[in-house]
Amino acid sequence: MNMGGDTEAVDEVSLGKRLQQARQSAGLTQQQLAQATDLSYSTLAKIERGAIKTPSVFTIQRIAQVTKVSLDELMGLPHAAKSLQQKSSLKFIYFDINGCLVRFFHKAFSVLAEETGVPNDRIETLFWHYNDAVCRGEMKLSDFNDILAKTLGVSSVDWTDYYLGAIEPIDGMKELLEWTAERYQVGLLSNIMPGFIQIMIDKGVIPHLDYAAVVDSSEVGAIKPESKIYEIAQGLTGVLPEEILFIDDSRANLMAAEKCGWKVMWFDDYYPEESIKRIKNALG
């Protein structure tokens, strides 16, 4: 996931149809696929007809494994693998941060809940209500901290401390960035609150590299998947759209980038080793 609260605007009906087509191509009935993936028949049927709006990535991963269809294709990125076959055309690689370079910060909500006695879901709801505004730079982080403190009934809250205390680098990503930077121009493209990127670089949470571009949503005044942030990001690269690869854990963000002509790859932080292997294979 991303710090900017990216909306995973998956077309559930289309996703259901893709899963259904994958099952039928594999010659499986719903009952057979349900048994093979350890899902209930009713759950699988609901996913296929779009009644279950957001099946978990674990579920999609299991279906992909059984039906022998790539995860990217089931996630609605069928052109990603094909376009990356022409990998020699790539010149610039953008990486997302939350959900790609660092594990997400949800446990910060639990820590605040334990310390204040306020229910976890109330804290998370409040956070997401204001998060986009802070990540766009429309609201100061200090103002957000004041609102958070008032709601929690405490004198002060520093969300930066809770965020930094909750995230942790994803194993293997430091090495992947360093490996990629030896072969391509590398940049960061993230929905994030003011100052967080530099703090993470200074603390070594994010590799300290000579990034060709750093697109901080709070500085450019736009968040993914809005087209404006991709236009700004592309302008910083000095290359053609088809020469950019974007790696992100959000399908909505990837689809928006693909509409801009970028190549894209989905990162699965539940299975980072597999994602890293796919990326290295694609980049050569």
Backbone torsions as a table, in degrees:
resi	resn	phi	psi	omega
1	MET	NA	167.3	-176.3
2	ASN	-116.0	150.9	-180.0
3	MET	-61.4	-25.1	-176.6
4	GLY	-84.5	8.3	177.4
5	GLY	63.9	42.3	-179.0
6	ASP	-56.4	132.6	179.1
7	THR	-81.8	123.0	-179.6
8	GLU	-82.1	75.8	-172.1
9	ALA	-80.8	62.5	-179.8
10	VAL	-74.1	136.1	172.5
11	ASP	-76.3	100.2	-171.2
12	GLU	-62.9	-37.2	-179.9
13	VAL	-65.0	-44.4	178.6
14	SER	-63.4	-40.5	177.4
15	LEU	-60.9	-44.8	178.8
16	GLY	-60.1	-40.5	179.7
17	LYS	-66.7	-38.5	178.7
18	ARG	-64.7	-41.3	178.4
19	LEU	-64.9	-40.1	178.3
20	GLN	-63.5	-44.3	179.7
21	GLN	-64.0	-39.0	178.3
22	ALA	-63.7	-41.7	179.0
23	ARG	-63.9	-46.2	-178.3
24	GLN	-66.2	-38.5	178.6
25	SER	-64.9	-30.0	178.3
26	ALA	-82.3	-2.4	178.7
27	GLY	72.1	30.8	-177.3
28	LEU	-110.7	143.1	170.7
29	THR	-81.8	167.1	176.8
30	GLN	-59.5	-39.8	-178.8
31	GLN	-64.0	-41.8	-179.5
32	GLN	-65.8	-43.1	179.4
33	LEU	-67.8	-37.8	178.7
34	ALA	-60.6	-43.1	179.6
35	GLN	-67.4	-40.7	-177.3
36	ALA	-69.2	-27.7	-177.5
37	THR	-103.4	2.3	-179.7
38	ASP	61.4	36.4	174.0
39	LEU	-107.9	155.7	173.3
40	SER	-75.0	152.1	179.7
41	TYR	-59.2	-42.5	-177.3
42	SER	-65.3	-37.2	178.7
43	THR	-63.9	-46.5	179.9
44	LEU	-62.4	-42.2	-180.0
45	ALA	-62.6	-40.2	179.7
46	LYS	-66.6	-38.2	178.5
47	ILE	-63.5	-44.8	-176.1
48	GLU	-64.8	-34.3	-179.6
49	ARG	-93.0	1.9	174.7
50	GLY	86.9	9.5	-179.4
51	ALA	-73.6	-32.7	172.7
52	ILE	-91.3	114.2	-168.5
53	LYS	-75.8	-37.1	-175.9
54	THR	-135.5	77.3	175.6
55	PRO	-60.9	146.7	-176.4
56	SER	-69.6	157.7	179.1
57	VAL	-64.1	-27.5	176.8
58	PHE	-62.7	-42.3	-179.6
59	THR	-64.0	-46.7	-179.6
60	ILE	-64.3	-38.4	178.4
61	GLN	-61.0	-43.7	-178.9
62	ARG	-65.5	-40.7	178.9
63	ILE	-64.5	-40.8	179.2
64	ALA	-61.3	-42.3	-178.7
65	GLN	-64.7	-42.6	-176.9
66	VAL	-72.7	-39.7	-176.7
67	THR	-86.8	-4.7	179.6
68	LYS	62.2	34.1	176.7
69	VAL	-111.3	141.4	-177.5
70	SER	-64.7	148.5	179.5
71	LEU	-62.9	-38.9	178.7
72	ASP	-58.8	-41.6	-178.2
73	GLU	-66.9	-43.1	178.1
74	LEU	-65.4	-31.0	179.2
75	MET	-79.3	-2.4	176.4
76	GLY	93.3	22.2	179.2
77	LEU	-120.2	56.8	-173.4
78	PRO	-66.9	-20.9	-176.8
79	HIS	-89.4	-8.8	-173.8
80	ALA	-60.9	-52.1	-176.7
81	ALA	-64.9	-40.1	-178.6
82	LYS	-65.6	-44.5	-176.9
83	SER	-66.8	-30.8	-178.6
84	LEU	-78.4	-6.2	174.2
85	GLN	-64.0	-26.3	175.9
86	GLN	-92.8	52.1	-170.8
87	LYS	-67.3	-18.5	-179.6
88	SER	-65.4	-18.3	-178.9
89	SER	-81.9	-13.2	-178.4
90	LEU	-72.3	137.8	177.9
91	LYS	-129.1	-25.0	-173.4
92	PHE	-134.6	131.4	-179.8
93	ILE	-119.5	119.4	174.7
94	TYR	-99.0	134.3	175.5
95	PHE	-113.1	136.4	167.1
96	ASP	-73.2	166.3	-178.8
97	ILE	-105.3	-68.9	-177.5
98	ASN	-71.5	120.4	-177.1
99	GLY	95.0	-7.5	176.7
100	CYS	-124.2	-53.6	179.0
101	LEU	-93.2	-32.5	178.3
102	VAL	-131.2	149.7	175.2
103	ARG	-72.8	148.6	-171.7
104	PHE	-64.7	167.2	-165.6
105	PHE	-106.3	21.6	-174.4
106	HIS	-57.9	-30.2	-177.8
107	LYS	-66.3	-14.5	174.5
108	ALA	-62.8	-34.4	177.3
109	PHE	-64.0	-41.1	-179.4
110	SER	-66.1	-39.0	179.1
111	VAL	-63.9	-45.5	177.9
112	LEU	-62.1	-38.6	179.7
113	ALA	-64.3	-42.2	179.7
114	GLU	-65.4	-39.2	-176.0
115	GLU	-75.5	-29.7	-173.6
116	THR	-109.8	-17.6	-177.1
117	GLY	80.9	3.3	177.6
118	VAL	-83.7	135.5	-178.1
119	PRO	-55.9	141.6	-177.7
120	ASN	-56.4	-43.8	-176.3
121	ASP	-66.2	-30.7	178.0
122	ARG	-68.5	-40.0	178.4
123	ILE	-65.1	-44.9	-178.1
124	GLU	-65.9	-40.6	178.3
125	THR	-60.7	-43.9	178.2
126	LEU	-62.1	-43.7	-179.0
127	PHE	-58.0	-51.4	-176.1
128	TRP	-69.9	-22.1	177.6
129	HIS	-64.6	-36.2	-175.7
130	TYR	-107.3	-12.2	-171.0
131	ASN	-57.7	-47.2	-178.4
132	ASP	-59.4	-40.3	-179.2
133	ALA	-63.4	-40.0	179.1
134	VAL	-69.7	-41.6	-178.5
135	CYS	-69.6	-23.5	174.7
136	ARG	-83.8	-10.1	-176.1
137	GLY	83.0	11.0	179.6
138	GLU	-80.0	-24.7	178.0
139	MET	-125.0	136.3	177.8
140	LYS	-69.5	146.8	177.4
141	LEU	-62.4	-36.0	179.4
142	SER	-63.6	-37.1	177.3
143	ASP	-67.6	-39.1	176.9
144	PHE	-63.4	-42.3	177.8
145	ASN	-59.8	-40.0	-179.9
146	ASP	-64.8	-42.2	178.8
147	ILE	-64.9	-41.7	179.3
148	LEU	-63.1	-44.4	-179.8
149	ALA	-63.5	-43.6	-179.2
150	LYS	-62.5	-43.2	-179.8
151	THR	-65.9	-36.9	-177.8
152	LEU	-83.7	-9.8	178.4
153	GLY	73.5	33.4	178.4
154	VAL	-122.1	165.8	-176.1
155	SER	-71.0	-35.3	-179.2
156	SER	-159.9	155.2	175.4
157	VAL	-141.0	134.9	173.8
158	ASP	-113.6	98.6	-176.1
159	TRP	-60.7	-30.6	179.7
160	THR	-56.8	-43.7	-179.4
161	ASP	-64.4	-42.1	-179.3
162	TYR	-68.0	-39.9	178.5
163	TYR	-62.4	-50.7	-178.0
164	LEU	-64.4	-31.0	178.9
165	GLY	-74.5	-17.6	-175.7
166	ALA	-98.2	-31.6	-176.5
167	ILE	-79.4	158.9	173.7
168	GLU	-150.9	143.3	-179.0
169	PRO	-59.5	142.4	176.2
170	ILE	-81.1	127.5	-177.0
171	ASP	-54.0	131.6	174.7
172	GLY	92.1	-13.7	-175.3
173	MET	-77.0	-31.8	176.4
174	LYS	-60.6	-46.0	-179.3
175	GLU	-66.3	-37.8	179.6
176	LEU	-65.1	-43.6	178.8
177	LEU	-62.3	-42.7	179.9
178	GLU	-64.5	-41.3	178.2
179	TRP	-63.4	-43.3	-179.1
180	THR	-66.8	-40.4	-177.8
181	ALA	-65.2	-21.4	176.8
182	GLU	-76.3	-16.0	-173.4
183	ARG	-118.0	-24.6	-175.7
184	TYR	-140.3	166.7	166.6
185	GLN	-74.4	138.4	-175.7
186	VAL	-124.9	139.5	177.8
187	GLY	-138.7	167.5	176.6
188	LEU	-113.0	138.7	179.4
189	LEU	-139.0	106.3	-168.9
190	SER	-142.5	142.7	164.4
191	ASN	-82.7	114.5	-171.1
192	ILE	-157.9	157.8	-179.0
193	MET	-81.3	158.5	-173.9
194	PRO	-55.3	130.6	173.7
195	GLY	83.0	-10.3	-173.4
196	PHE	-66.6	-38.7	-176.9
197	ILE	-61.8	-48.1	-178.4
198	GLN	-65.1	-38.0	177.7
199	ILE	-61.0	-43.8	-179.0
200	MET	-66.8	-36.6	176.8
201	ILE	-66.5	-45.7	-179.2
202	ASP	-61.3	-34.8	-178.6
203	LYS	-86.7	-3.3	178.7
204	GLY	80.4	9.6	177.7
205	VAL	-71.4	-37.4	172.9
206	ILE	-108.6	136.6	-178.9
207	PRO	-55.1	137.9	178.8
208	HIS	-86.7	89.6	-178.5
209	LEU	-115.2	170.1	175.1
210	ASP	-87.0	77.0	-175.9
211	TYR	-66.5	133.1	179.7
212	ALA	-71.9	-25.4	177.6
213	ALA	-158.6	141.0	174.5
214	VAL	-127.9	112.7	-178.3
215	VAL	-104.1	102.0	-178.4
216	ASP	-100.0	116.5	-175.5
217	SER	-55.5	-36.8	-176.8
218	SER	-70.3	-18.5	179.1
219	GLU	-93.4	-33.4	-176.9
220	VAL	-93.5	-9.6	175.7
221	GLY	75.6	28.7	178.4
222	ALA	-154.2	152.0	179.5
223	ILE	-124.9	155.0	172.3
224	LYS	-67.6	142.3	7.5
225	PRO	-97.9	29.9	178.6
226	GLU	-66.4	140.2	-175.6
227	SER	-62.5	-30.2	-176.2
228	LYS	-58.3	-40.8	-175.6
229	ILE	-68.8	-32.5	177.8
230	TYR	-72.6	-36.0	177.0
231	GLU	-63.2	-43.1	177.8
232	ILE	-64.6	-45.0	-178.4
233	ALA	-62.0	-41.9	179.6
234	GLN	-65.4	-39.1	179.9
235	GLY	-61.5	-26.4	-179.7
236	LEU	-81.2	-14.9	-175.0
237	THR	-84.6	-33.2	-175.7
238	GLY	72.8	17.5	179.2
239	VAL	-125.1	172.1	178.4
240	LEU	-75.7	155.4	-179.5
241	PRO	-54.6	-42.3	-177.4
242	GLU	-72.0	-5.5	178.5
243	GLU	-97.3	5.6	-179.6
244	ILE	-107.8	135.7	170.9
245	LEU	-115.4	131.3	178.9
246	PHE	-115.1	128.0	179.7
247	ILE	-113.2	120.4	-174.0
248	ASP	-150.1	159.6	178.8
249	ASP	-97.6	2.1	-177.8
250	SER	-110.8	123.2	179.0
251	ARG	-61.9	-41.0	-179.7
252	ALA	-59.4	-41.9	179.8
253	ASN	-67.5	-38.6	-179.8
254	LEU	-68.5	-41.2	180.0
255	MET	-64.5	-37.0	177.6
256	ALA	-65.0	-40.3	178.4
257	ALA	-66.6	-39.4	179.6
258	GLU	-63.6	-35.5	177.4
259	LYS	-64.5	-24.8	177.7
260	CYS	-83.2	-1.2	179.9
261	GLY	95.2	3.3	179.6
262	TRP	-77.3	158.0	166.3
263	LYS	-87.8	150.2	-174.3
264	VAL	-138.9	153.6	171.7
265	MET	-141.3	138.0	-179.7
266	TRP	-88.7	133.0	178.4
267	PHE	-105.3	128.4	-179.8
268	ASP	-107.9	104.0	-176.1
269	ASP	-75.0	-7.2	172.5
270	TYR	-77.6	-27.0	178.6
271	TYR	-130.4	65.1	-174.9
272	PRO	-62.7	-33.8	-178.6
273	GLU	-61.4	-42.4	179.5
274	GLU	-66.0	-40.7	-179.4
275	SER	-65.2	-43.4	179.7
276	ILE	-62.2	-40.9	178.9
277	LYS	-63.1	-43.7	179.1
278	ARG	-61.4	-42.4	-178.1
279	ILE	-65.8	-45.6	-178.9
280	LYS	-64.7	-37.8	177.6
281	ASN	-64.8	-39.4	-179.4
282	ALA	-68.7	-35.1	-177.0
283	LEU	-89.6	-8.5	176.4
284	GLY	84.7	NA	NA
